């Protein structure tokens, strides 16, 4: 089983995305107005793409998941808050599985194993603290 879907991002050599996202971090010293439609897409795993905004403390990821896509079991030191905006997403955190729907929020402590599977097409917003340097 895949230990972490993060390896894709670490091995991604797309400098345009990295430079673009780095510029967002540097500009976040005051206020910024960002249209998420203009952010580049990152493919996390097959069927799961994300657009991210990063500050020195947080990462906010706008995630699109196709029905049937699977997020393998993984863990990371970041705290994570997952907001289900649209669709049904089966989430397993530290051995507990629940089908989540629009309006549900999952709070995941750092280093807790978690995985997921989209039962329908989904839109999800993930917030990470500290910022996900591996996504920048």
C-alpha positions in Angstrom: 0.0 0.0 0.0 1.2 3.5 -0.8 2.6 5.1 2.4 1.9 8.7 1.3 0.4 10.5 -1.7 2.9 13.3 -1.0 5.7 11.7 -3.0 4.0 12.8 -6.2 4.3 16.4 -5.2 7.9 16.1 -4.0 8.9 14.6 -7.3 6.9 17.1 -9.4 9.4 19.2 -11.4 6.8 21.7 -12.6 8.6 24.9 -11.8 5.7 27.1 -12.9 3.5 25.8 -10.1 6.2 26.1 -7.5 7.2 29.6 -8.5 3.5 30.7 -8.7 2.8 29.3 -5.2 5.9 30.7 -3.8 4.9 34.1 -5.0 1.6 33.7 -3.2 3.4 33.0 0.1 5.6 36.1 -0.3 2.7 38.3 -1.1 0.7 37.2 2.0 2.3 39.8 4.2 -0.8 42.1 4.0 -4.0 41.2 2.2 -4.6 39.3 -1.0 -7.6 38.7 -3.2 -7.3 35.4 -5.1 -9.7 33.8 -7.6 -9.3 30.1 -7.1 -10.2 29.5 -10.8 -6.8 31.1 -11.7 -4.8 28.7 -9.4 -2.9 25.8 -11.1 -4.2 22.3 -10.5 -2.0 19.7 -8.9 -2.9 16.0 -9.4 -2.5 14.4 -5.9 -3.4 10.9 -7.1 -5.5 9.6 -10.0 -8.9 11.3 -9.8 -8.0 13.8 -7.1 -6.8 17.3 -8.0 -6.2 20.3 -5.8 -5.5 24.1 -6.0 -3.7 25.6 -3.0 -3.1 28.8 -1.2 -0.3 28.9 1.2 0.8 31.4 4.0 3.5 31.0 6.5 1.1 29.2 8.9 -1.6 27.6 6.8 -2.4 25.8 3.6 -5.9 25.8 2.2 -6.5 23.3 -0.6 -9.5 23.3 -2.9 -9.9 19.7 -3.8 -11.9 18.1 -6.6 -12.5 14.3 -6.4 -14.0 12.1 -9.1 -16.4 9.4 -8.0 -14.5 6.2 -7.2 -11.1 7.9 -6.6 -9.2 6.6 -3.6 -6.9 8.5 -1.3 -4.4 5.9 0.1 -3.7 5.5 3.8 -1.1 8.2 4.7 -0.1 10.5 7.6 1.7 13.8 8.0 2.7 16.0 10.9 0.2 18.7 10.0 -3.2 19.2 11.7 -5.9 18.9 9.0 -9.5 20.1 8.9 -11.5 18.6 6.0 -14.7 20.3 4.9 -17.0 18.4 2.6 -18.6 21.0 0.4 -20.3 18.7 -2.1 -20.8 14.9 -2.6 -20.3 11.8 -0.4 -16.8 10.9 0.7 -16.0 7.8 2.8 -13.2 8.8 5.3 -11.2 6.6 7.6 -9.2 8.2 10.4 -7.2 6.2 12.8 -9.3 3.1 12.1 -12.7 4.8 12.3 -14.7 5.0 9.0 -17.6 7.3 8.3 -19.5 8.4 5.2 -19.3 12.1 5.1 -21.6 14.5 3.1 -21.9 18.2 2.4 -21.6 20.1 5.6 -19.6 17.5 7.5 -16.2 18.5 8.9 -13.4 16.0 9.8 -10.7 17.2 12.2 -7.5 15.1 12.0 -4.6 15.4 14.5 -1.1 15.4 13.1 0.4 12.0 12.4 -2.9 10.1 12.5 -3.3 7.6 9.6 -6.2 8.5 7.3 -7.6 7.6 3.9 -10.7 8.2 1.8 -12.8 7.1 -1.1 -15.2 9.2 -3.1 -18.7 7.6 -3.3 -19.8 10.5 -5.7 -18.0 13.4 -7.3 -16.9 15.6 -4.4 -15.6 19.1 -3.7 -13.6 19.4 -0.5 -11.7 22.2 1.2 -8.7 21.0 3.3 -7.0 23.3 5.8 -3.5 22.4 7.1 -1.4 23.8 9.9 1.5 24.3 9.6 1.6 25.2 5.9 2.2 22.2 3.6 5.7 22.9 2.2 5.5 19.7 0.1 2.6 21.3 -1.9 4.3 24.5 -2.6 
